[in-house]
Amino acid sequence: MFTAIATLAIFVATLMLIMLRPYGITESAAAIIGAVLMLLFRSIDFNDMILVTSRQWNVYGFFLGLMTISALADRAGVFEWLAYRAGRWAGGSAMRLYLAVFAIGTLITTFQSNDATALILTPIVFALVTRLNLAVLPFMFACTFIADTASFMLPVSNPINILILDAFGSDLATFLRYMLLPSVFCVLANTAAFAWLFRHDLRQRYNMGELQPVRPPNERFFRFTLMVLGLVGIAYIVASALHIPLSLVALSGAGLLLSGAAYYHCLEWPTLRREISWSLFVFITGMFLVVRGVEKIGLTAMFGNGMLALAGTSPLQAALVAAGGTALGANLINNVPMTLVMISALRGMQAAPLIRETMVYATMFGADLGPNLTTVGSLATILWIVILRRKGLEISPRSYVRLGVLVVPLMIAVGSFFIAMRP
């Protein structure tokens, strides 16, 4: 009894630390503190620690490969070149440029994950629109919202997808059957809604002469990087279809780009080490162990059975419960811990195969899209806030929520309908 109470207290305290971040405690520090306390109070043991972390090799490898690819592509000037090409295509129209940013954000998110879009595209687009004397806020909101809105186009579009698919398994055809229609609808709906909401700011025009040509630091490495990114994008799709671990593709792509960067004398190890978010590995490891603790006392199984009771036997009701509940939880405790709780709950759920599969994909949908509701739903959004703050642009949580409330509930409802009525 004491162990169960202590485990629950540690779990709640860990989530509170992640949400409130008192005294500057980071998310990764909060997670590892919670994991250590779970060990000290014997909620988990060293066998749990070894078992849980060893099972996540695909997740760790995918994160490492993805961050390395994104950092080296940024170093090659790929993202800056894309922004420049968008500026040329727009021909002086702020509205056309805005639509191009959404398209580029969708492209990057689809093949390089939502984190790459929010963290790499944001500063590049900020520099572009300030140089062109355009209203900055519409473009900044576009960078962060499309990062999550397009993050269920493919399994690689969001690390959350890898966490869930690693736990339950799936093939590309099944993934697309559930997620393609919600993805297309949400991207188009988000783009159209923001174009309308910011229509007055987007009536501006800019001087094409202010759009300075982009010259990559090393032309040969730039072309090599474009070729590797194309190969990696194709490999992601093939690997998803053939059930090959996506970490192998990400790490192979990272290895190719590292070799190319070294060959073309563009590899700077200190810079690359800084670009990789090592604290992310600490955070997810800590959360794996904390959730394992509450799983052992049966809390996540109780949660799963409660959701099943709400879902009933209707796929639509099941999709709405899982997507809506996960989206709400992601904005209360962040989408990574919420996803891990949901994975554990779904594993312990005794449901009909169709209902269970529907809830798995609805959970993915809610965890990917839900963070667009507030500024604390995902780590990418939190870091987006920090990037803009460093540039002197303060985004109030209220203004973010006002936008989120206008688009997210509708997208959750319609997307859940598509998931339940999959072809």
KOLVEXSE-209753 format. One record per residue (C-alpha): y negated, z negated, x; residue number from 1; residue in one letter. Coordinates in Angstrom, 3 decimals, padded with zeros to 6 digits, m for minus. Each point is the difference from the previous one (the first is absolute). Example, Ala and Ser with C-alpha at 12.3 -4.5 7.8 and 13.67 -1.06 7.14 Angstrom:
BEGIN
Y 004.500; Z m007.800; X 012.300; resi 1; resn A
Y m003.440; Z 000.660; X 001.370; resi 2; resn S
This chain:
BEGIN
Y 000.000; Z 000.000; X 000.000; resi 1; resn M
Y m002.387; Z m000.928; X 002.795; resi 2; resn F
Y 000.701; Z 003.304; X 001.777; resi 3; resn T
Y m000.721; Z 001.988; X m003.179; resi 4; resn A
Y m003.310; Z m001.792; X m000.582; resi 5; resn I
Y m001.010; Z 000.389; X 003.654; resi 6; resn A
Y 000.917; Z 003.700; X m000.052; resi 7; resn T
Y m002.070; Z 000.661; X m003.104; resi 8; resn L
Y m002.958; Z m001.947; X 001.457; resi 9; resn A
Y 000.174; Z 001.967; X 003.268; resi 10; resn I
Y 000.158; Z 003.292; X m001.899; resi 11; resn F
Y m003.032; Z m000.838; X m002.151; resi 12; resn V
Y m001.946; Z m001.325; X 003.011; resi 13; resn A
Y 000.753; Z 003.185; X 001.963; resi 14; resn T
Y m001.267; Z 002.197; X m002.836; resi 15; resn L
Y m003.145; Z m002.136; X m000.313; resi 16; resn M
Y m000.688; Z 000.374; X 003.715; resi 17; resn L
Y 000.415; Z 003.772; X m000.273; resi 18; resn I
Y m002.358; Z 000.187; X m002.991; resi 19; resn M
Y m002.711; Z m002.417; X 001.125; resi 20; resn L
Y 000.214; Z 000.330; X 003.818; resi 21; resn R
Y m001.640; Z m003.402; X 000.663; resi 22; resn P
Y m001.449; Z m000.660; X 003.472; resi 23; resn Y
Y 000.548; Z 003.641; X 000.909; resi 24; resn G
Y 003.798; Z m000.229; X m000.248; resi 25; resn I
Y 001.340; Z 003.559; X m000.048; resi 26; resn T
Y 002.720; Z 001.317; X m002.287; resi 27; resn E
Y 002.430; Z 000.248; X 002.914; resi 28; resn S
Y m000.708; Z m003.596; X 001.075; resi 29; resn A
Y 000.512; Z m001.231; X m003.571; resi 30; resn A
Y 003.325; Z 001.828; X m000.286; resi 31; resn A
Y 001.367; Z m001.285; X 003.302; resi 32; resn I
Y m001.115; Z m003.564; X m000.788; resi 33; resn I
Y 001.911; Z 000.243; X m003.282; resi 34; resn G
Y 003.091; Z 001.333; X 001.791; resi 35; resn A
Y m000.073; Z m002.813; X 002.586; resi 36; resn V
Y m000.316; Z m002.593; X m002.767; resi 37; resn L
Y 002.950; Z 001.562; X m001.806; resi 38; resn M
Y 002.045; Z m000.500; X 003.176; resi 39; resn L
Y m001.221; Z m003.556; X 000.556; resi 40; resn L
Y 000.827; Z m001.059; X m003.570; resi 41; resn F
Y 003.361; Z 001.807; X 000.182; resi 42; resn R
Y m000.828; Z 002.355; X m002.833; resi 43; resn S
Y 001.377; Z 002.680; X 002.322; resi 44; resn I
Y 001.984; Z m000.215; X 003.237; resi 45; resn D
Y 000.182; Z 002.094; X 003.157; resi 46; resn F
Y 002.826; Z 002.069; X m001.455; resi 47; resn N
Y m002.325; Z 000.971; X m002.864; resi 48; resn D
Y m002.712; Z 000.895; X 002.495; resi 49; resn M
Y 002.298; Z 002.251; X 002.029; resi 50; resn I
Y 001.587; Z 001.591; X m003.068; resi 51; resn L
Y m003.267; Z 000.696; X m001.833; resi 52; resn V
Y m001.898; Z 001.438; X 002.971; resi 53; resn T
Y 002.915; Z 002.090; X 001.333; resi 54; resn S
Y 000.324; Z 001.728; X m003.379; resi 55; resn R
Y m003.596; Z 001.225; X 000.195; resi 56; resn Q
Y 000.291; Z 002.192; X 003.099; resi 57; resn W
Y m000.828; Z 003.115; X m002.043; resi 58; resn N
Y m003.198; Z m001.616; X m001.327; resi 59; resn V
Y m001.132; Z m001.178; X 003.440; resi 60; resn Y
Y 000.759; Z 003.371; X 001.581; resi 61; resn G
Y m001.828; Z 001.881; X m002.737; resi 62; resn F
Y m003.117; Z m002.174; X 000.349; resi 63; resn F
Y m000.055; Z 000.397; X 003.785; resi 64; resn L
Y 000.533; Z 003.751; X m000.072; resi 65; resn G
Y m002.512; Z 000.543; X m002.784; resi 66; resn L
Y m002.772; Z m001.990; X 001.681; resi 67; resn M
Y 000.621; Z 001.769; X 003.319; resi 68; resn T
Y m000.124; Z 003.452; X m001.619; resi 69; resn I
Y m003.221; Z m000.838; X m001.864; resi 70; resn S
Y m001.673; Z m001.416; X 003.114; resi 71; resn A
Y 000.889; Z 003.023; X 002.144; resi 72; resn L
Y m001.004; Z 002.475; X m002.736; resi 73; resn A
Y m003.349; Z m001.766; X m000.208; resi 74; resn D
Y m000.298; Z 000.165; X 003.795; resi 75; resn R
Y 000.655; Z 003.765; X m000.157; resi 76; resn A
Y m002.867; Z 000.426; X m002.479; resi 77; resn G
Y 002.133; Z 001.183; X m002.929; resi 78; resn V
Y m001.631; Z m002.130; X m002.696; resi 79; resn F
Y m003.532; Z 000.729; X 001.190; resi 80; resn E
Y 000.839; Z 003.713; X 000.010; resi 81; resn W
Y 001.266; Z m000.241; X m003.594; resi 82; resn L
Y m003.239; Z m001.672; X m001.099; resi 83; resn A
Y m002.029; Z 002.735; X 001.712; resi 84; resn Y
Y 002.027; Z 002.731; X m001.685; resi 85; resn R
Y m000.583; Z m001.722; X m003.342; resi 86; resn A
Y m003.749; Z 000.013; X 000.667; resi 87; resn G
Y 000.069; Z 003.710; X 000.768; resi 88; resn R
Y 002.063; Z 000.765; X m003.111; resi 89; resn W
Y m002.351; Z m001.972; X m002.243; resi 90; resn A
Y m002.885; Z 002.269; X 000.987; resi 91; resn G
Y m002.734; Z m002.613; X m000.437; resi 92; resn G
Y 001.229; Z m001.405; X m003.338; resi 93; resn S
Y 000.559; Z m003.762; X m000.064; resi 94; resn A
Y 002.349; Z 000.373; X m002.972; resi 95; resn M
Y 002.172; Z 002.570; X 001.782; resi 96; resn R
Y 000.053; Z m002.193; X 003.090; resi 97; resn L
Y 001.050; Z m002.938; X m002.173; resi 98; resn Y
Y 002.904; Z 001.959; X m001.453; resi 99; resn L
Y 000.975; Z 001.065; X 003.519; resi 100; resn A
Y 000.086; Z m003.638; X 001.148; resi 101; resn V
Y 002.379; Z m000.808; X m002.852; resi 102; resn F
Y 002.183; Z 002.976; X 000.987; resi 103; resn A
Y 000.065; Z m000.993; X 003.688; resi 104; resn I
Y 000.685; Z m003.615; X m000.929; resi 105; resn G
Y 002.926; Z 001.124; X m002.150; resi 106; resn T
Y 001.364; Z 002.158; X 002.823; resi 107; resn L
Y m000.252; Z m002.755; X 002.632; resi 108; resn I
Y 001.422; Z m002.641; X m002.324; resi 109; resn T
Y 002.919; Z 002.192; X m001.018; resi 110; resn T
Y 001.210; Z 000.596; X 003.554; resi 111; resn F
Y m001.607; Z m002.799; X 002.064; resi 112; resn Q
Y m000.209; Z m002.935; X m002.472; resi 113; resn S
Y m002.819; Z m001.691; X m001.883; resi 114; resn N
Y m000.930; Z m002.128; X 003.022; resi 115; resn D
Y m000.861; Z 003.088; X 002.049; resi 116; resn A
Y m002.288; Z 001.252; X m002.767; resi 117; resn T
Y m001.829; Z m003.277; X m000.532; resi 118; resn A
Y m000.330; Z m000.972; X 003.657; resi 119; resn L
Y m000.504; Z 003.335; X 001.774; resi 120; resn I
Y m001.622; Z 002.269; X m002.576; resi 121; resn L
Y m002.543; Z m002.643; X m001.101; resi 122; resn T
Y m002.047; Z m000.201; X 003.251; resi 123; resn P
Y 000.137; Z 003.776; X 000.464; resi 124; resn I
Y m001.243; Z 000.740; X m003.520; resi 125; resn V
Y m002.634; Z m002.762; X 000.345; resi 126; resn F
Y m001.371; Z 001.653; X 003.147; resi 127; resn A
Y 000.030; Z 003.421; X m001.690; resi 128; resn L
Y m001.819; Z m000.948; X m003.225; resi 129; resn V
Y m002.624; Z m002.138; X 001.770; resi 130; resn T
Y m000.731; Z 002.921; X 002.336; resi 131; resn R
Y m000.388; Z 002.239; X m003.067; resi 132; resn L
Y m002.249; Z m002.571; X m001.772; resi 133; resn N
Y 002.314; Z m000.289; X m003.013; resi 134; resn L
Y 000.650; Z m003.060; X m002.161; resi 135; resn A
Y 002.626; Z m001.968; X 001.931; resi 136; resn V
Y 001.659; Z m002.186; X m002.656; resi 137; resn L
Y 001.700; Z 002.749; X m002.050; resi 138; resn P
Y 001.693; Z 001.363; X 003.109; resi 139; resn F
Y 001.059; Z m003.424; X 001.242; resi 140; resn M
Y 001.565; Z m000.878; X m003.341; resi 141; resn F
Y 001.781; Z 003.362; X 000.070; resi 142; resn A
Y 001.582; Z m000.834; X 003.383; resi 143; resn C
Y 001.472; Z m003.314; X m001.091; resi 144; resn T
Y 000.986; Z 000.859; X m003.578; resi 145; resn F
Y 001.788; Z 003.250; X 000.814; resi 146; resn I
Y 001.887; Z m001.823; X 002.767; resi 147; resn A
Y 001.851; Z m002.041; X m002.630; resi 148; resn D
Y m000.122; Z 002.521; X m002.854; resi 149; resn T
Y 001.869; Z 002.629; X 002.046; resi 150; resn A
Y 002.347; Z m002.472; X 001.681; resi 151; resn S
Y 003.058; Z 000.772; X m002.112; resi 152; resn F
Y 000.059; Z 003.765; X 000.560; resi 153; resn M
Y 002.838; Z m000.359; X 002.548; resi 154; resn L
Y 002.029; Z m002.923; X 001.352; resi 155; resn P
Y m002.087; Z 000.071; X 003.212; resi 156; resn V
Y m003.318; Z m000.188; X m001.868; resi 157; resn S
Y m000.003; Z m003.807; X m000.053; resi 158; resn N
Y 001.958; Z m002.515; X 002.116; resi 159; resn P
Y 000.635; Z m001.869; X m003.272; resi 160; resn I
Y 002.201; Z 002.928; X m001.040; resi 161; resn N
Y 002.112; Z m000.438; X 003.123; resi 162; resn I
Y 000.449; Z m003.715; X m000.723; resi 163; resn L
Y 001.278; Z 000.722; X m003.518; resi 164; resn I
Y 002.114; Z 003.042; X 000.821; resi 165; resn L
Y 001.542; Z m001.848; X 002.937; resi 166; resn D
Y 001.055; Z m002.737; X m002.410; resi 167; resn A
Y 001.391; Z 002.181; X m002.791; resi 168; resn F
Y 000.575; Z 003.427; X 001.521; resi 169; resn G
Y m000.911; Z 003.328; X m001.576; resi 170; resn S
Y m000.099; Z 003.718; X 000.674; resi 171; resn D
Y m003.049; Z 002.234; X m000.007; resi 172; resn L
Y 000.963; Z 001.708; X m003.256; resi 173; resn A
Y 000.197; Z m003.324; X m001.838; resi 174; resn T
Y m003.256; Z m001.184; X 001.551; resi 175; resn F
Y m001.819; Z 003.154; X m001.100; resi 176; resn L
Y 001.545; Z m000.122; X m003.466; resi 177; resn R
Y m001.544; Z m003.409; X m000.548; resi 178; resn Y
Y m003.214; Z 000.245; X 002.026; resi 179; resn M
Y m001.224; Z 003.616; X 000.090; resi 180; resn L
Y m001.602; Z 000.095; X m003.454; resi 181; resn L
Y m001.680; Z m003.423; X 000.383; resi 182; resn P
Y m001.303; Z 001.101; X 003.421; resi 183; resn S
Y m001.491; Z 003.259; X m001.183; resi 184; resn V
Y m001.529; Z m001.620; X m003.075; resi 185; resn F
Y m001.529; Z m002.918; X 001.933; resi 186; resn C
Y m001.496; Z 002.178; X 002.751; resi 187; resn V
Y m001.583; Z 002.377; X m002.519; resi 188; resn L
Y m001.167; Z m002.840; X m002.257; resi 189; resn A
Y m001.538; Z m001.967; X 002.884; resi 190; resn N
Y m001.750; Z 003.085; X 001.375; resi 191; resn T
Y m001.385; Z 001.032; X m003.389; resi 192; resn A
Y m001.069; Z m003.528; X m000.973; resi 193; resn A
Y m001.887; Z m000.636; X 003.241; resi 194; resn F
Y m001.606; Z 003.457; X m000.033; resi 195; resn A
Y m001.347; Z m000.876; X m003.464; resi 196; resn W
Y m001.000; Z m003.585; X 000.799; resi 197; resn L
Y m001.911; Z 001.039; X 003.137; resi 198; resn F
Y m001.273; Z 003.305; X m001.386; resi 199; resn R
Y m003.682; Z m000.912; X 000.471; resi 200; resn H
Y 000.445; Z m000.812; X 003.698; resi 201; resn D
Y 002.088; Z 003.128; X 000.493; resi 202; resn L
Y m002.707; Z 002.366; X m001.212; resi 203; resn R
Y m001.441; Z m000.077; X 003.503; resi 204; resn Q
Y 000.191; Z 002.856; X 002.440; resi 205; resn R
Y 000.036; Z m000.194; X 003.765; resi 206; resn Y
Y m001.294; Z 002.230; X 002.771; resi 207; resn N
Y 002.882; Z 001.919; X 001.576; resi 208; resn M
Y m001.925; Z m000.088; X 003.265; resi 209; resn G
Y 000.610; Z m003.752; X 000.170; resi 210; resn E
Y 003.733; Z 000.610; X 000.053; resi 211; resn L
Y 000.721; Z 000.052; X 003.704; resi 212; resn Q
Y 003.138; Z 001.851; X 001.159; resi 213; resn P
Y 002.874; Z m002.230; X 001.053; resi 214; resn V
Y 001.528; Z 000.651; X 003.397; resi 215; resn R
Y 003.255; Z m001.868; X 000.679; resi 216; resn P
Y 000.037; Z m001.964; X 003.283; resi 217; resn P
Y 002.890; Z 002.165; X 001.216; resi 218; resn N
Y 000.677; Z 003.300; X m001.768; resi 219; resn E
Y 003.587; Z 000.297; X 001.206; resi 220; resn R
Y 000.922; Z m003.535; X m001.037; resi 221; resn F
Y m001.730; Z 000.595; X m003.355; resi 222; resn F
Y 002.138; Z 003.080; X m000.706; resi 223; resn R
Y 003.123; Z m001.814; X 001.187; resi 224; resn F
Y m000.792; Z m002.918; X m002.347; resi 225; resn T
Y m000.453; Z 002.306; X m002.999; resi 226; resn L
Y 003.386; Z 001.568; X 000.740; resi 227; resn M
Y 001.728; Z m003.398; X 000.300; resi 228; resn V
Y m001.627; Z m001.297; X m003.207; resi 229; resn L
Y 001.281; Z 003.056; X m001.843; resi 230; resn G
Y 003.509; Z m000.542; X 001.361; resi 231; resn L
Y m000.099; Z m003.711; X m000.874; resi 232; resn V
Y m001.125; Z 000.776; X m003.562; resi 233; resn G
Y 002.925; Z 002.400; X m000.474; resi 234; resn I
Y 002.390; Z m002.453; X 001.659; resi 235; resn A
Y m001.072; Z m002.786; X m002.382; resi 236; resn Y
Y 000.950; Z 002.129; X m002.984; resi 237; resn I
Y 003.327; Z 001.108; X 001.513; resi 238; resn V
Y 000.876; Z m003.554; X 001.064; resi 239; resn A
Y m000.791; Z m001.350; X m003.468; resi 240; resn S
Y 002.268; Z 002.632; X m001.540; resi 241; resn A
Y 002.869; Z m000.684; X 002.456; resi 242; resn L
Y m000.246; Z m003.821; X m000.025; resi 243; resn H
Y m001.003; Z m000.112; X 003.680; resi 244; resn I
Y m002.020; Z m003.153; X 000.848; resi 245; resn P
Y m003.681; Z 000.937; X 000.024; resi 246; resn L
Y m000.606; Z m002.256; X 003.005; resi 247; resn S
Y 001.914; Z 002.524; X 002.111; resi 248; resn L
Y m002.411; Z 002.750; X m001.042; resi 249; resn V
Y m003.080; Z m002.172; X 000.577; resi 250; resn A
Y 001.177; Z m001.203; X 003.407; resi 251; resn L
Y 001.032; Z 003.517; X 001.055; resi 252; resn S
Y m003.396; Z 001.370; X m001.021; resi 253; resn G
Y m001.710; Z m002.822; X 001.870; resi 254; resn A
Y 002.119; Z 000.754; X 003.068; resi 255; resn G
Y m000.965; Z 003.693; X m000.101; resi 256; resn L
Y m003.700; Z m000.822; X m000.297; resi 257; resn L
Y 000.216; Z m002.577; X 002.801; resi 258; resn L
Y 001.637; Z 002.601; X 002.237; resi 259; resn S
Y m002.648; Z 002.564; X m000.898; resi 260; resn G
Y m002.839; Z m002.466; X 000.546; resi 261; resn A
Y 001.396; Z m000.884; X 003.440; resi 262; resn A
Y 000.493; Z 003.673; X 000.911; resi 263; resn Y
Y m003.548; Z 000.945; X m001.035; resi 264; resn Y
Y m001.485; Z m003.123; X 001.642; resi 265; resn H
Y m001.167; Z m001.440; X m003.333; resi 266; resn C
Y 002.084; Z m003.164; X m000.011; resi 267; resn L
Y m001.900; Z m003.271; X 000.347; resi 268; resn E
Y 002.402; Z m002.911; X m000.378; resi 269; resn W
Y m002.652; Z m002.750; X m000.467; resi 270; resn P
Y m001.628; Z 001.972; X m002.826; resi 271; resn T
Y 003.365; Z 000.755; X m001.630; resi 272; resn L
Y 001.047; Z m003.663; X 000.148; resi 273; resn R
Y m003.219; Z m000.988; X m001.764; resi 274; resn R
Y 000.522; Z 002.635; X m002.720; resi 275; resn E
Y 003.413; Z m001.377; X m000.974; resi 276; resn I
Y m000.218; Z m002.975; X m002.350; resi 277; resn S
Y 002.529; Z m002.309; X 001.637; resi 278; resn W
Y m000.939; Z m002.791; X m002.386; resi 279; resn S
Y 001.540; Z 002.046; X m002.831; resi 280; resn L
Y 003.461; Z m000.546; X 001.473; resi 281; resn F
Y m000.653; Z m003.754; X 000.116; resi 282; resn V
Y m001.214; Z 000.038; X m003.604; resi 283; resn F
Y 002.938; Z 001.862; X m001.514; resi 284; resn I
Y 002.539; Z m001.982; X 002.080; resi 285; resn T
Y m001.516; Z m003.277; X m001.165; resi 286; resn G
Y 000.014; Z 001.157; X m003.611; resi 287; resn M
Y 003.638; Z 001.192; X 000.231; resi 288; resn F
Y 000.963; Z m003.541; X 001.034; resi 289; resn L
Y m002.211; Z m001.786; X m002.541; resi 290; resn V
Y 001.401; Z 002.082; X m002.859; resi 291; resn V
Y 003.525; Z m000.608; X 001.317; resi 292; resn R
Y m000.665; Z m003.728; X m000.437; resi 293; resn G
Y m000.954; Z 000.285; X m003.679; resi 294; resn V
Y 002.852; Z 002.440; X m000.531; resi 295; resn E
Y 002.518; Z m002.606; X 001.194; resi 296; resn K
Y m001.143; Z m002.580; X m002.556; resi 297; resn I
Y 000.381; Z 002.546; X m002.805; resi 298; resn G
Y m003.705; Z 000.350; X m000.816; resi 299; resn L
Y m000.147; Z 003.784; X 000.307; resi 300; resn T
Y 003.156; Z 000.359; X m002.115; resi 301; resn A
Y m001.670; Z m002.064; X m002.743; resi 302; resn M
Y m003.086; Z 002.202; X 000.279; resi 303; resn F
Y 002.140; Z 003.139; X m000.283; resi 304; resn G
Y 001.810; Z m001.284; X m003.073; resi 305; resn N
Y m003.344; Z m000.842; X m001.594; resi 306; resn G
Y m001.208; Z 003.549; X 000.577; resi 307; resn M
Y 003.234; Z 001.383; X m001.400; resi 308; resn L
Y m000.472; Z m002.053; X m003.159; resi 309; resn A
Y m003.490; Z 001.502; X m000.411; resi 310; resn L
Y 001.238; Z 003.522; X 000.747; resi 311; resn A
Y 002.780; Z m000.042; X m002.573; resi 312; resn G
Y 002.000; Z 003.216; X m000.245; resi 313; resn T
Y m002.914; Z 002.440; X m000.167; resi 314; resn S
Y m000.691; Z 002.041; X 003.195; resi 315; resn P
Y m003.685; Z 000.247; X m000.964; resi 316; resn L
Y m000.309; Z m003.741; X m000.515; resi 317; resn Q
Y 001.880; Z m000.594; X 003.264; resi 318; resn A
Y m002.333; Z 002.346; X 001.876; resi 319; resn A
Y m003.126; Z m001.616; X m001.450; resi 320; resn L
Y 001.239; Z m003.529; X 000.780; resi 321; resn V
Y 000.971; Z 000.841; X 003.595; resi 322; resn A
Y m003.024; Z 002.174; X 000.826; resi 323; resn A
Y m002.552; Z m002.190; X m001.757; resi 324; resn G
Y 001.459; Z m003.240; X 001.329; resi 325; resn G
Y 000.217; Z 001.295; X 003.568; resi 326; resn T
Y m003.534; Z 001.417; X m000.126; resi 327; resn A
Y m001.361; Z m003.314; X m001.258; resi 328; resn L
Y 001.959; Z m001.960; X 002.599; resi 329; resn G
Y m001.155; Z 002.314; X 002.794; resi 330; resn A
Y m003.605; Z m000.879; X m000.796; resi 331; resn N
Y 000.775; Z m003.718; X m000.049; resi 332; resn L
Y 002.163; Z m000.369; X 003.104; resi 333; resn I
Y m000.238; Z 003.427; X 001.756; resi 334; resn N
Y 002.416; Z 002.866; X m000.557; resi 335; resn N
Y 002.320; Z m000.701; X 002.971; resi 336; resn V
Y 001.123; Z m003.504; X m001.072; resi 337; resn P
Y 000.047; Z 001.099; X m003.646; resi 338; resn M
Y 002.285; Z 002.913; X 000.889; resi 339; resn T
Y 002.376; Z m002.272; X 001.912; resi 340; resn L
Y 000.149; Z m002.411; X m002.946; resi 341; resn V
Y 000.729; Z 002.902; X m002.365; resi 342; resn M
Y 002.721; Z 001.402; X 002.280; resi 343; resn I
Y 001.738; Z m003.365; X 000.038; resi 344; resn S
Y m000.404; Z m000.387; X m003.771; resi 345; resn A
Y 001.373; Z 003.469; X m000.742; resi 346; resn L
Y 002.993; Z m000.584; X 002.266; resi 347; resn R
Y 000.996; Z m003.042; X m002.023; resi 348; resn G
Y m000.541; Z 001.667; X m003.362; resi 349; resn M
Y 002.997; Z 000.755; X m002.216; resi 350; resn Q
Y m001.322; Z 003.036; X m001.835; resi 351; resn A
Y 001.277; Z 003.361; X m001.194; resi 352; resn A
Y m000.187; Z 002.598; X 002.839; resi 353; resn P
Y m002.673; Z 002.074; X m001.769; resi 354; resn L
Y m002.237; Z m003.001; X m000.674; resi 355; resn I
Y 000.422; Z m001.304; X 003.541; resi 356; resn R
Y m000.785; Z 003.376; X 001.595; resi 357; resn E
Y m003.029; Z 000.431; X m002.256; resi 358; resn T
Y m001.292; Z m003.424; X 001.037; resi 359; resn M
Y 000.556; Z 000.755; X 003.702; resi 360; resn V
Y m002.207; Z 003.090; X m000.142; resi 361; resn Y
Y m002.526; Z m001.655; X m002.310; resi 362; resn A
Y m000.242; Z m002.842; X 002.532; resi 363; resn T
Y m000.745; Z 002.530; X 002.729; resi 364; resn M
Y m002.612; Z 001.628; X m002.210; resi 365; resn F
Y m001.717; Z m003.317; X m000.809; resi 366; resn G
Y 000.061; Z m001.178; X 003.621; resi 367; resn A
Y m001.467; Z 003.305; X 001.261; resi 368; resn D
Y m002.670; Z 000.562; X m002.654; resi 369; resn L
Y m000.773; Z m003.579; X m001.051; resi 370; resn G
Y m002.067; Z m000.928; X 003.104; resi 371; resn P
Y m002.709; Z 002.412; X m001.182; resi 372; resn N
Y m001.034; Z m002.651; X m002.505; resi 373; resn L
Y m001.528; Z m002.466; X 002.501; resi 374; resn T
Y m000.948; Z m000.247; X 003.670; resi 375; resn T
Y 002.828; Z m002.412; X 000.859; resi 376; resn V
Y 002.998; Z 001.934; X m001.315; resi 377; resn G
Y 001.049; Z 001.586; X 003.295; resi 378; resn S
Y m000.627; Z m000.414; X 003.711; resi 379; resn L
Y m001.375; Z 003.546; X 000.198; resi 380; resn A
Y m002.752; Z m000.815; X m002.513; resi 381; resn T
Y m000.868; Z m003.228; X 001.804; resi 382; resn I
Y m000.322; Z 001.886; X 003.294; resi 383; resn L
Y m002.047; Z 002.709; X m001.771; resi 384; resn W
Y m002.446; Z m002.737; X m001.019; resi 385; resn I
Y m000.184; Z m001.204; X 003.616; resi 386; resn V
Y m000.637; Z 003.528; X 001.336; resi 387; resn I
Y m002.918; Z 000.553; X m002.379; resi 388; resn L
Y m001.405; Z m003.470; X 000.673; resi 389; resn R
Y m000.139; Z 000.817; X 003.696; resi 390; resn R
Y m002.008; Z 003.097; X m000.890; resi 391; resn K
Y m002.481; Z m002.084; X m001.995; resi 392; resn G
Y 001.330; Z 000.953; X m003.436; resi 393; resn L
Y 000.962; Z m002.974; X m002.187; resi 394; resn E
Y 002.346; Z 000.686; X m002.933; resi 395; resn I
Y m000.098; Z m002.697; X m002.644; resi 396; resn S
Y 003.340; Z m000.940; X m001.593; resi 397; resn P
Y m001.670; Z 000.344; X m003.409; resi 398; resn R
Y m000.956; Z 003.656; X 000.540; resi 399; resn S
Y 003.537; Z 000.765; X 001.176; resi 400; resn Y
Y 001.568; Z m001.718; X m003.017; resi 401; resn V
Y m002.340; Z 001.859; X m002.371; resi 402; resn R
Y 001.315; Z 003.309; X 001.310; resi 403; resn L
Y 003.599; Z m001.190; X 000.092; resi 404; resn G
Y m000.034; Z m001.201; X m003.599; resi 405; resn V
Y m001.217; Z 003.413; X m001.158; resi 406; resn L
Y 002.905; Z 001.937; X 001.501; resi 407; resn V
Y 002.950; Z m002.209; X 001.007; resi 408; resn V
Y 001.182; Z m001.367; X m003.399; resi 409; resn P
Y 000.034; Z 003.499; X m001.502; resi 410; resn L
Y 001.870; Z 001.425; X 002.987; resi 411; resn M
Y 002.517; Z m002.866; X m000.092; resi 412; resn I
Y 000.644; Z 000.582; X m003.718; resi 413; resn A
Y 000.352; Z 003.793; X 000.192; resi 414; resn V
Y 001.946; Z m000.124; X 003.272; resi 415; resn G
Y 002.430; Z m002.544; X m001.499; resi 416; resn S
Y 000.525; Z 002.354; X m002.943; resi 417; resn F
Y 000.867; Z 002.864; X 002.391; resi 418; resn F
Y 002.397; Z m002.243; X 001.926; resi 419; resn I
Y 001.756; Z m001.091; X m003.180; resi 420; resn A
Y 000.171; Z 003.584; X m001.329; resi 421; resn M
Y 000.980; Z 001.547; X 003.362; resi 422; resn R
Y 001.392; Z 003.575; X m000.311; resi 423; resn P
